[in-house]
Amino acid sequence: MSAAALLTERQEDALREVANLGSASAASMLARLVGDVGVLVDVPVVLSATQHQLGWLLGGRDVKIQAATFGIEGEFNGHLWWVLREGDATRLGQRLLARPGVSGPLSSSAAAALSEAANIVASACLSSIGTLVHTNLLPSTPTLTTGTVKALVGEDIPETRQTVLAANFMSTNAPTFAGWLVVLLDGDSTHRALERLGMP
């Protein structure tokens, strides 16, 4: 598995379009899951990043989060992360159970609902990305992480970079929730994706 090289501006633009399509499909699916509540997506961030930089992108290494992480199955090697801060995970879990007024820690039923939603959202994202780069991509069985951003990204290894496609999403009405959808690709998969996009 090779490390991702720094990207040119044109390559970043091409990958940003991939991230935009994948995150838009994921947001549309998430909106349906929570009763057609609006879910907006920011312009995706595309960069070749170390684990330390990725941690700061997600708000800082000490931020408490709930995350579902997937391997990407298909021609590309990488991962997909669905990351929410603790409070956002609680509010989204409540909305998925149609109990938005309930307070307190995330219940086991809400955690299960979040896991199932993560599967659906990840599948929608990877299906759209796969269409754009002419291949079939599927999420693996998710791993659920509760803890800090540092626990998610791991220890920083100097000079080791991944291509990061990251989009921030947020709901449009209260009780609001927000989070990150992140696709991580190694160097070989990044090169293969750019070739499929006519951008070697």
C-alpha positions in Angstrom: 0.0 0.0 0.0 1.7 3.2 -1.1 1.4 6.6 0.5 -0.6 9.3 -1.3 1.4 12.0 -3.1 0.5 15.7 -3.0 -2.2 16.5 -5.5 -2.2 19.2 -8.2 -5.0 21.7 -8.2 -6.7 20.0 -11.2 -6.5 16.6 -9.5 -8.1 18.1 -6.3 -10.9 19.6 -8.4 -11.6 16.2 -10.0 -11.6 14.4 -6.7 -13.8 17.1 -5.1 -16.4 16.4 -7.8 -16.3 12.7 -6.8 -16.6 13.7 -3.1 -19.5 16.1 -3.9 -21.5 13.4 -5.7 -20.9 10.8 -3.0 -21.7 13.1 -0.1 -24.8 14.5 -1.8 -26.2 11.0 -2.3 -25.4 10.2 1.3 -27.1 13.4 2.5 -30.2 12.6 0.5 -30.4 9.1 1.9 -29.9 10.4 5.5 -32.7 13.0 5.0 -35.0 10.2 4.0 -34.1 8.2 7.0 -34.9 11.0 9.4 -38.3 11.8 7.8 -37.3 14.0 4.9 -35.7 16.6 7.2 -33.3 18.7 5.1 -29.6 17.7 5.3 -27.1 20.1 3.8 -23.5 19.3 2.8 -20.6 21.7 2.6 -18.2 21.9 -0.3 -16.0 18.8 0.3 -12.4 19.2 1.4 -9.8 17.3 -0.7 -6.2 17.0 0.5 -3.3 14.7 1.0 -3.0 14.5 4.8 -1.2 12.9 7.6 -3.1 11.4 10.5 -2.3 14.4 12.6 -3.8 16.8 10.0 -6.9 14.5 9.7 -7.4 14.7 13.4 -7.5 18.5 13.3 -9.8 18.4 10.3 -12.3 16.5 12.4 -12.2 19.2 15.1 -9.2 18.2 17.2 -7.8 15.0 18.6 -9.5 15.3 22.0 -13.1 15.8 20.6 -15.4 13.0 21.8 -17.1 11.3 18.9 -19.2 8.3 17.8 -18.0 6.9 14.4 -18.8 4.0 12.1 -15.8 3.0 10.0 -15.9 0.8 6.9 -13.4 -0.8 4.6 -14.0 -0.1 0.9 -14.5 -3.3 -1.0 -13.8 -3.4 -4.7 -11.0 -2.1 -6.9 -9.9 0.6 -4.5 -8.2 0.3 -1.2 -9.4 2.6 1.5 -11.9 3.4 4.2 -15.1 5.4 4.7 -15.8 7.0 8.1 -19.1 8.4 9.3 -18.1 10.7 12.3 -20.4 12.5 14.7 -19.6 14.4 17.9 -21.2 12.8 21.0 -24.1 15.2 21.2 -24.8 15.1 17.5 -24.8 11.3 17.6 -27.4 11.4 20.4 -29.7 13.8 18.6 -29.4 11.9 15.3 -30.1 8.6 17.1 -33.2 10.1 18.7 -34.4 11.4 15.3 -33.9 8.0 13.8 -36.2 6.5 16.5 -38.7 9.4 16.0 -38.1 10.5 19.6 -36.4 13.9 19.1 -37.3 15.2 22.6 -35.7 12.4 24.6 -32.5 13.5 26.4 -29.7 11.6 28.0 -26.9 9.2 26.8 -27.2 7.2 23.6 -29.4 4.2 24.2 -28.7 0.7 22.8 -31.6 1.0 20.4 -30.4 4.4 19.2 -26.9 3.1 18.8 -28.3 0.2 16.7 -30.3 2.7 14.6 -27.2 4.8 14.0 -25.3 1.7 12.9 -28.0 0.7 10.4 -28.2 4.3 9.1 -24.4 4.3 8.7 -24.6 1.2 6.5 -27.2 2.8 4.3 -25.5 6.1 4.1 -22.1 4.5 3.3 -23.6 2.3 0.6 -25.3 5.3 -1.1 -22.0 7.3 -1.0 -19.8 4.5 -2.4 -22.4 3.5 -5.1 -22.3 7.1 -6.4 -18.6 7.3 -6.3 -18.3 4.0 -8.0 -20.6 5.1 -10.8 -18.3 8.1 -11.5 -15.1 6.1 -11.6 -16.6 3.2 -13.4 -16.4 0.4 -10.8 -18.4 -1.2 -8.1 -17.6 -0.1 -4.5 -19.2 -1.5 -1.4 -18.8 -0.9 2.3 -17.5 -3.7 4.6 -19.2 -4.5 7.9 -18.7 -1.4 10.0 -16.6 -1.0 13.1 -18.2 1.3 15.7 -15.9 3.6 17.6 -16.8 5.5 20.8 -14.1 7.8 22.2 -12.0 10.6 20.9 -10.8 11.7 17.4 -7.3 10.5 18.5 -8.6 7.0 19.0 -10.2 7.1 15.6 -7.2 8.4 13.5 -4.5 6.7 15.5 -0.9 7.8 16.2 0.7 10.0 13.6 3.3 8.3 11.4 5.6 11.0 9.9 5.6 11.3 6.1 2.6 8.9 5.8 -0.2 10.5 3.9 -3.6 9.4 2.7 -5.9 11.1 0.2 -8.8 12.6 2.2 -12.2 13.4 0.7 -14.2 14.9 3.5 -17.6 16.6 3.6 -19.3 18.1 6.6 -23.1 17.6 6.7 -25.8 19.2 8.9 -29.5 19.1 9.4 -31.6 22.2 8.7 -34.0 22.2 11.7 -33.9 21.5 15.4 -32.9 19.3 17.1 -29.9 19.7 14.8 -27.2 17.3 14.1 -24.0 17.5 12.1 -21.0 15.3 11.3 -18.4 14.3 8.7 -18.4 11.8 5.9 -14.8 10.9 5.1 -13.3 8.8 2.3 -9.7 7.8 2.7 -7.7 6.4 -0.2 -4.1 5.1 -0.4 -1.8 6.2 -3.1 -2.5 3.4 -5.6 -6.2 3.9 -5.4 -5.9 7.6 -5.7 -3.9 7.2 -8.9 -6.4 4.7 -10.2 -9.3 7.0 -9.5 -7.6 9.9 -11.2 -6.9 7.8 -14.3 -10.6 6.8 -14.5 -11.5 10.6 -14.3 -9.1 11.3 -17.1 -6.8 13.1 -14.7 -3.6 11.1 -14.2 
